[in-house]
């Protein structure tokens, strides 16, 4: 009887010890098969971010008949949970107004054309299954897909072709590229600031005058007004880059004689600041404007 009790106690101790070791053992960390990524891009004066998981090709056929993602089926546009896209301000995507907020990004692949879906329900896992309701789509629009000569192993979402008020989003996987364009309202926001801080401003600094003049120049607005503002900026605080802006405005007003004289002043200021780039920029402009006289 004593031997049985000793044997039982020993077995219990061994069993408890094994459990304790198992409980204390750290988990085995392994690479995720579809690692997550968050990309963020400032577009104009707005921020656009995408949160998604990145599956890999791994030698499989990806799109079309017999592929991982069949033509005509809704796809989460990534792996794991549905891909999320977030806009800090209202944007326009391929002509569709999208209010500020976060949405699920779904797509329906096709051989030459894809449907892109901005969906209001963020809670679906994967492609949504039976719970996916098209009535919860905010918008659907079609875009042309492109053949990618350089195959992409891991699904990638990029921001490309950045402009002052727009950018392209590219979906890349295997040998397919699917682009769509996001546009933001920059002009009304900038013009509102100019109205408040420059036109109606009580204490307007040289920097504010120069910024407003530069915006008018770059966006083909009232050049005479731009010229007045840049002269005010340069009258009290002549920076070589702002003096060069004044020269460009004068040239655009076809007053090449004044433009050349102003560019020469900008060049001298740039020399004093040891800025070779602006010296060269002014030399090039002066040569062009002498021909245009």
Secondary structure, 3 states (H helix, E strand, C coil): CHHHHHHHHHHHHHHHHHHHHHHHCCCCCCCCCCCEEEEEEEECCEEEEEEEECCECCCCCCECCCCCECCCCEECCCCCECEEEEECCCEEECCEEECCEEEEEEEECCCCEEEEEEECCCCCECCCHHHCCHHHEEEEEEEEEEEEEEEEEEEEEEEECCCCCEEEEEEEEEEEEEEEEEEECCHHHHHHHHHHHHHCCCCCCHHHHHHHHHHHHHCCCCHHHHHHHHHHHHHHCCCHHHHHHHHHHHHHCCCHHHHHHHHHHHHHHHHHCCCHHHHHHHHHHHHHHHHHC
